[in-house]
Amino acid sequence: MKLIVAGSTGFVATELIKQALSSPDVTSVIALARRETPVPQTLDDNADITKFKAVICDDFLNYLDNVKKELEGADACVWYCYLSFLYHLILGPFICPLADGLPKY
């Protein structure tokens, strides 16, 4: 499963990335954020950091083609945000068409 973790520099996202890197069911972890996302410092012994890729999106209101390309084919996207629902509404129409077998909005 290809997993996108949006807002990946936060506390909750960091723990999610750690868990995903240790899961055999997850084949790829795309860490999407406005700044570089480092690989979490404390990982389980079975964590596979080769599954990790940080993707920078300077403006969540405008997804550049190179960012869209990295998100293509994702099976799941987790985005924890307590400030505003606006980014979720904007991200949805971009991510859904990129995922295989999901409804196109």
N, CA and C atoms as a LAMMPS dump frame, in Angstrom:
ITEM: TIMESTEP
0
ITEM: NUMBER OF ATOMS
315
ITEM: BOX BOUNDS ff ff ff
-5.0000000000000000e+02 5.0000000000000000e+02
-5.0000000000000000e+02 5.0000000000000000e+02
-5.0000000000000000e+02 5.0000000000000000e+02
ITEM: ATOMS id mol type element x y z
1 1 1 N 0.844 -1.175 0
2 1 2 C 0 0 0
3 1 3 C 0.889 1.237 0
4 2 1 N 0.581 2.167 -0.881
5 2 2 C 1.256 3.466 -0.916
6 2 3 C 0.458 4.429 -0.045
7 3 1 N 1.135 5.006 0.959
8 3 2 C 0.49 5.869 1.939
9 3 3 C 1.04 7.285 1.846
10 4 1 N 0.14 8.264 1.76
11 4 2 C 0.526 9.674 1.838
12 4 3 C 0.228 10.14 3.257
13 5 1 N 1.225 10.761 3.882
14 5 2 C 1.026 11.386 5.188
15 5 3 C 1.192 12.878 4.963
16 6 1 N 0.069 13.585 4.917
17 6 2 C 0.097 15.029 4.663
18 6 3 C 0.236 15.772 5.987
19 7 1 N 0.965 16.885 5.941
20 7 2 C 1.274 17.589 7.181
21 7 3 C 2.25 16.768 8
22 8 1 N 3.223 16.185 7.317
23 8 2 C 4.068 15.13 7.876
24 8 3 C 5.094 15.571 8.908
25 9 1 N 5.236 16.857 9.165
26 9 2 C 6.228 17.301 10.147
27 9 3 C 5.667 17.369 11.564
28 10 1 N 4.388 17.128 11.73
29 10 2 C 3.757 17.226 13.045
30 10 3 C 3.978 15.996 13.916
31 11 1 N 3.576 16.12 15.166
32 11 2 C 3.758 15.064 16.163
33 11 3 C 3.009 13.787 15.785
34 12 1 N 1.739 13.91 15.467
35 12 2 C 0.917 12.745 15.121
36 12 3 C 1.431 12.099 13.836
37 13 1 N 1.758 12.91 12.852
38 13 2 C 2.247 12.39 11.571
39 13 3 C 3.574 11.654 11.736
40 14 1 N 4.443 12.163 12.59
41 14 2 C 5.73 11.505 12.826
42 14 3 C 5.523 10.098 13.376
43 15 1 N 4.613 9.949 14.31
44 15 2 C 4.327 8.617 14.857
45 15 3 C 3.699 7.715 13.794
46 16 1 N 2.822 8.263 12.988
47 16 2 C 2.209 7.493 11.905
48 16 3 C 3.272 7.002 10.92
49 17 1 N 4.215 7.863 10.574
50 17 2 C 5.299 7.48 9.663
51 17 3 C 6.132 6.361 10.282
52 18 1 N 6.454 6.476 11.562
53 18 2 C 7.219 5.424 12.242
54 18 3 C 6.504 4.084 12.147
55 19 1 N 5.205 4.079 12.394
56 19 2 C 4.424 2.841 12.336
57 19 3 C 4.366 2.293 10.911
58 20 1 N 4.18 3.181 9.948
59 20 2 C 4.075 2.757 8.545
60 20 3 C 5.381 2.158 8.038
61 21 1 N 6.506 2.728 8.437
62 21 2 C 7.804 2.206 7.993
63 21 3 C 8.078 0.817 8.557
64 22 1 N 7.41 0.462 9.644
65 22 2 C 7.576 -0.86 10.25
66 22 3 C 6.541 -1.872 9.767
67 23 1 N 5.542 -1.406 9.052
68 23 2 C 4.469 -2.294 8.607
69 23 3 C 4.809 -2.962 7.276
70 24 1 N 4.712 -4.289 7.211
71 24 2 C 4.957 -4.966 5.934
72 24 3 C 3.862 -4.687 4.901
73 25 1 N 2.702 -4.216 5.351
74 25 2 C 1.601 -3.911 4.432
75 25 3 C 1.807 -2.598 3.687
76 26 1 N 2.667 -1.746 4.194
77 26 2 C 2.93 -0.446 3.573
78 26 3 C 4.191 -0.562 2.725
79 27 1 N 4.053 -0.275 1.441
80 27 2 C 5.188 -0.386 0.518
81 27 3 C 5.885 0.942 0.268
82 28 1 N 5.172 2.043 0.517
83 28 2 C 5.714 3.371 0.24
84 28 3 C 5.059 4.381 1.173
85 29 1 N 5.882 5.283 1.737
86 29 2 C 5.378 6.349 2.601
87 29 3 C 5.804 7.676 1.993
88 30 1 N 4.829 8.456 1.537
89 30 2 C 5.093 9.78 0.985
90 30 3 C 4.766 10.804 2.064
91 31 1 N 5.788 11.507 2.528
92 31 2 C 5.629 12.519 3.574
93 31 3 C 5.468 13.879 2.903
94 32 1 N 4.26 14.407 2.922
95 32 2 C 3.926 15.656 2.235
96 32 3 C 3.856 16.793 3.246
97 33 1 N 4.676 17.835 3.019
98 33 2 C 4.702 18.966 3.951
99 33 3 C 5.222 20.214 3.245
100 34 1 N 5.121 21.335 3.943
101 34 2 C 5.617 22.602 3.392
102 34 3 C 7.121 22.76 3.56
103 35 1 N 7.713 21.906 4.369
104 35 2 C 9.171 21.907 4.53
105 35 3 C 9.658 20.461 4.565
106 36 1 N 10.946 20.275 4.457
107 36 2 C 11.539 18.934 4.431
108 36 3 C 11.129 18.14 5.674
109 37 1 N 10.715 16.91 5.452
110 37 2 C 10.356 16.011 6.546
111 37 3 C 11.496 15.027 6.755
112 38 1 N 12.114 15.037 7.933
113 38 2 C 13.181 14.065 8.18
114 38 3 C 12.604 12.685 8.506
115 39 1 N 13.411 11.658 8.3
116 39 2 C 13.028 10.321 8.747
117 39 3 C 12.968 10.37 10.275
118 40 1 N 11.927 9.825 10.888
119 40 2 C 11.846 9.849 12.356
120 40 3 C 13.106 9.264 12.997
121 41 1 N 13.504 9.837 14.122
122 41 2 C 14.761 9.447 14.762
123 41 3 C 14.703 8.082 15.435
124 42 1 N 13.639 7.781 16.108
125 42 2 C 13.55 6.511 16.826
126 42 3 C 12.624 5.57 16.065
127 43 1 N 13.227 4.562 15.45
128 43 2 C 12.467 3.602 14.648
129 43 3 C 12.617 2.204 15.226
130 44 1 N 11.632 1.362 14.974
131 44 2 C 11.736 -0.047 15.341
132 44 3 C 12.844 -0.7 14.524
133 45 1 N 13.332 -1.829 15.013
134 45 2 C 14.396 -2.549 14.307
135 45 3 C 13.958 -3.019 12.927
136 46 1 N 12.67 -3.274 12.75
137 46 2 C 12.179 -3.774 11.463
138 46 3 C 11.719 -2.658 10.524
139 47 1 N 11.968 -1.404 10.871
140 47 2 C 11.568 -0.281 10.006
141 47 3 C 12.411 -0.278 8.734
142 48 1 N 11.764 0.022 7.624
143 48 2 C 12.427 0.063 6.318
144 48 3 C 12.399 1.495 5.803
145 49 1 N 13.521 2.208 5.959
146 49 2 C 13.55 3.624 5.566
147 49 3 C 13.609 3.81 4.056
148 50 1 N 13.835 2.732 3.312
149 50 2 C 13.828 2.861 1.849
150 50 3 C 12.416 3.129 1.325
151 51 1 N 11.402 2.89 2.154
152 51 2 C 10.012 3.156 1.761
153 51 3 C 9.656 4.635 1.89
154 52 1 N 10.516 5.419 2.521
155 52 2 C 10.226 6.816 2.87
156 52 3 C 10.66 7.789 1.777
157 53 1 N 9.771 8.738 1.466
158 53 2 C 10.117 9.826 0.547
159 53 3 C 9.445 11.102 1.024
160 54 1 N 10.241 12.15 1.214
161 54 2 C 9.712 13.456 1.61
162 54 3 C 9.409 14.267 0.356
163 55 1 N 8.231 14.864 0.308
164 55 2 C 7.813 15.701 -0.816
165 55 3 C 7.398 17.057 -0.254
166 56 1 N 7.973 18.104 -0.812
167 56 2 C 7.663 19.456 -0.351
168 56 3 C 6.618 20.081 -1.267
169 57 1 N 5.586 20.64 -0.641
170 57 2 C 4.546 21.384 -1.352
171 57 3 C 4.473 22.758 -0.7
172 58 1 N 5.016 23.756 -1.363
173 58 2 C 5.082 25.105 -0.798
174 58 3 C 3.709 25.728 -0.586
175 59 1 N 2.759 25.333 -1.417
176 59 2 C 1.438 25.963 -1.385
177 59 3 C 0.371 24.885 -1.534
178 60 1 N -0.334 24.573 -0.448
179 60 2 C -1.36 23.529 -0.493
180 60 3 C -2.601 23.963 -1.257
181 61 1 N -2.616 25.167 -1.752
182 61 2 C -3.708 25.618 -2.611
183 61 3 C -3.36 25.443 -4.085
184 62 1 N -2.093 25.085 -4.372
185 62 2 C -1.625 24.943 -5.746
186 62 3 C -0.611 23.802 -5.797
187 63 1 N -1.029 22.659 -6.295
188 63 2 C -0.16 21.489 -6.371
189 63 3 C 0.557 21.472 -7.715
190 64 1 N 1.883 21.585 -7.675
191 64 2 C 2.678 21.559 -8.898
192 64 3 C 2.698 20.149 -9.474
193 65 1 N 3.018 20.044 -10.763
194 65 2 C 3.006 18.749 -11.441
195 65 3 C 3.948 17.742 -10.788
196 66 1 N 5.123 18.202 -10.33
197 66 2 C 6.063 17.263 -9.712
198 66 3 C 5.503 16.693 -8.404
199 67 1 N 4.726 17.482 -7.678
200 67 2 C 4.088 16.993 -6.451
201 67 3 C 2.982 15.999 -6.813
202 68 1 N 2.158 16.344 -7.782
203 68 2 C 1.083 15.44 -8.216
204 68 3 C 1.645 14.092 -8.651
205 69 1 N 2.781 14.118 -9.35
206 69 2 C 3.403 12.877 -9.823
207 69 3 C 3.788 11.968 -8.649
208 70 1 N 4.296 12.555 -7.585
209 70 2 C 4.679 11.766 -6.41
210 70 3 C 3.464 11.168 -5.702
211 71 1 N 2.316 11.816 -5.811
212 71 2 C 1.11 11.355 -5.127
213 71 3 C 0.329 10.313 -5.93
214 72 1 N 0.64 10.17 -7.209
215 72 2 C -0.086 9.24 -8.079
216 72 3 C -0.058 7.821 -7.531
217 73 1 N -1.177 7.146 -7.664
218 73 2 C -1.264 5.735 -7.308
219 73 3 C -1.359 5.452 -5.819
220 74 1 N -1.576 6.467 -5.018
221 74 2 C -1.677 6.254 -3.569
222 74 3 C -2.94 5.476 -3.217
223 75 1 N -2.817 4.638 -2.218
224 75 2 C -3.951 3.861 -1.732
225 75 3 C -4.639 4.522 -0.548
226 76 1 N -3.903 5.375 0.16
227 76 2 C -4.468 6.03 1.345
228 76 3 C -3.76 7.355 1.59
229 77 1 N -4.508 8.28 2.193
230 77 2 C -3.944 9.571 2.585
231 77 3 C -4.46 9.906 3.98
232 78 1 N -3.536 10.214 4.877
233 78 2 C -3.895 10.616 6.231
234 78 3 C -3.426 12.044 6.418
235 79 1 N -4.352 12.884 6.878
236 79 2 C -4.036 14.297 7.092
237 79 3 C -4.709 14.737 8.376
238 80 1 N -3.914 14.958 9.395
239 80 2 C -4.442 15.449 10.662
240 80 3 C -4.211 16.951 10.715
241 81 1 N -5.283 17.695 10.805
242 81 2 C -5.183 19.153 10.816
243 81 3 C -6.256 19.695 11.739
244 82 1 N -5.864 20.524 12.676
245 82 2 C -6.842 21.07 13.602
246 82 3 C -7.181 22.526 13.32
247 83 1 N -6.545 23.13 12.337
248 83 2 C -6.753 24.549 12.087
249 83 3 C -7.907 24.849 11.143
250 84 1 N -7.969 24.126 10.035
251 84 2 C -8.951 24.471 9.019
252 84 3 C -9.274 23.257 8.162
253 85 1 N -10.497 23.186 7.712
254 85 2 C -10.885 22.116 6.789
255 85 3 C -10.629 22.501 5.335
256 86 1 N -10.229 23.724 5.077
257 86 2 C -10.065 24.223 3.716
258 86 3 C -9.062 23.401 2.918
259 87 1 N -7.916 23.072 3.506
260 87 2 C -6.903 22.307 2.777
261 87 3 C -7.443 20.944 2.356
262 88 1 N -8.239 20.311 3.197
263 88 2 C -8.812 19.01 2.863
264 88 3 C -9.72 19.111 1.638
265 89 1 N -10.485 20.178 1.575
266 89 2 C -11.389 20.365 0.44
267 89 3 C -10.626 20.598 -0.852
268 90 1 N -9.487 21.235 -0.756
269 90 2 C -8.683 21.513 -1.945
270 90 3 C -7.866 20.29 -2.341
271 91 1 N -7.338 19.539 -1.372
272 91 2 C -6.52 18.368 -1.666
273 91 3 C -7.339 17.257 -2.318
274 92 1 N -8.575 17.052 -1.874
275 92 2 C -9.4 15.959 -2.373
276 92 3 C -9.507 15.87 -3.882
277 93 1 N -9.869 16.958 -4.571
278 93 2 C -9.988 16.886 -6.025
279 93 3 C -8.67 16.589 -6.739
280 94 1 N -7.538 16.864 -6.107
281 94 2 C -6.249 16.555 -6.725
282 94 3 C -5.851 15.108 -6.494
283 95 1 N -6.077 14.594 -5.289
284 95 2 C -5.633 13.246 -4.958
285 95 3 C -6.533 12.178 -5.564
286 96 1 N -7.84 12.34 -5.505
287 96 2 C -8.754 11.3 -5.983
288 96 3 C -8.508 10.898 -7.434
289 97 1 N -8.305 11.827 -8.357
290 97 2 C -8.048 11.409 -9.734
291 97 3 C -6.704 10.701 -9.912
292 98 1 N -5.781 10.873 -8.97
293 98 2 C -4.463 10.263 -9.083
294 98 3 C -4.447 8.831 -8.575
295 99 1 N -5.427 8.447 -7.781
296 99 2 C -5.474 7.116 -7.194
297 99 3 C -6.189 6.158 -8.138
298 100 1 N -5.634 4.975 -8.266
299 100 2 C -6.237 3.957 -9.125
300 100 3 C -7.496 3.395 -8.478
301 101 1 N -8.574 3.317 -9.226
302 101 2 C -9.779 2.652 -8.78
303 101 3 C -10.663 3.43 -7.83
304 102 1 N -10.35 4.675 -7.563
305 102 2 C -11.2 5.478 -6.685
306 102 3 C -12.102 6.372 -7.521
307 103 1 N -13.205 6.824 -6.943
308 103 2 C -14.101 7.716 -7.695
309 103 3 C -13.382 8.981 -8.136
310 104 1 N -13.726 9.47 -9.285
311 104 2 C -13.136 10.703 -9.822
312 104 3 C -14.087 11.85 -9.544
313 105 1 N -13.609 12.877 -8.85
314 105 2 C -14.444 14.032 -8.509
315 105 3 C -14.204 15.172 -9.449
